[in-house]
Amino acid sequence: MAKRTTRRSISVKGLTYQRLKKHCAEYNSTRKPADHLSLSGFVEELVIAKLTELGVPEETVLVPRPQKPPISEAFVSSHFTF
């Protein structure tokens, strides 16, 4: 696994997820393994097409996620007893 991931997460309703999963499974059942369509790949293609249609400019630089501050020893000892 990569040390640093650039994937982010989004959520969809359960019924939408089932519909998406069913579509990809049906699509993949008629294709060679090299042409399989992942759920995330399919959603990404749709999102890119829609953003392009709307004229939203492409990003050229990935903005990194904000770093979480380290948890201090004082914080840990104030919540837990050892």
C-alpha positions in Angstrom: 0.0 0.0 0.0 1.2 3.5 -0.8 2.6 5.6 2.1 0.4 8.5 1.0 -3.0 8.2 -0.6 -4.5 10.9 -2.8 -8.0 9.4 -2.8 -10.7 11.2 -0.9 -14.1 9.8 0.0 -17.7 10.7 -0.8 -20.9 9.1 0.3 -24.0 8.1 -1.6 -27.3 6.7 -0.5 -27.6 3.0 -0.1 -30.1 2.6 -3.0 -27.7 4.7 -5.2 -24.8 2.5 -4.2 -26.8 -0.7 -5.0 -27.8 0.6 -8.4 -24.3 1.7 -9.2 -22.9 -1.7 -8.1 -25.5 -3.6 -10.1 -24.7 -1.5 -13.2 -21.0 -2.2 -13.0 -21.5 -5.9 -12.3 -23.8 -6.2 -15.4 -21.3 -4.2 -17.5 -18.4 -6.3 -16.3 -20.2 -9.6 -17.0 -20.1 -8.9 -20.7 -16.5 -7.6 -20.9 -13.0 -9.0 -20.7 -11.2 -8.5 -17.4 -9.0 -5.8 -18.9 -12.1 -3.8 -19.7 -13.8 -4.1 -16.3 -15.3 -1.0 -14.8 -14.8 -0.2 -11.1 -17.5 1.6 -9.1 -15.0 4.5 -8.3 -13.8 4.6 -11.9 -17.4 4.9 -13.3 -18.3 7.6 -10.8 -15.1 9.5 -11.5 -15.8 9.4 -15.3 -19.4 10.8 -14.7 -18.1 13.5 -12.4 -15.4 14.6 -14.8 -17.9 14.7 -17.7 -20.3 16.8 -15.7 -17.7 19.2 -14.5 -16.4 19.6 -18.1 -19.9 20.2 -19.3 -20.4 22.9 -16.6 -17.1 24.6 -17.6 -15.4 24.0 -14.2 -11.7 24.4 -14.9 -9.4 21.5 -14.3 -7.2 21.5 -11.2 -3.5 21.3 -11.9 -2.2 21.2 -8.3 -3.5 18.8 -5.6 -4.0 20.7 -2.4 -2.8 18.4 0.4 -5.1 17.5 3.3 -4.6 19.6 6.4 -2.3 17.8 8.8 -3.8 16.8 12.2 -1.9 18.3 15.1 -0.1 15.6 17.1 -1.8 14.4 20.3 0.0 15.7 23.3 0.9 13.5 26.3 -1.0 15.9 28.5 -4.2 15.3 26.5 -3.8 11.6 26.6 -3.1 11.5 30.4 -6.1 13.8 31.1 -8.4 11.2 29.4 -6.9 7.9 30.2 -5.3 6.5 33.4 -2.5 4.0 33.1 
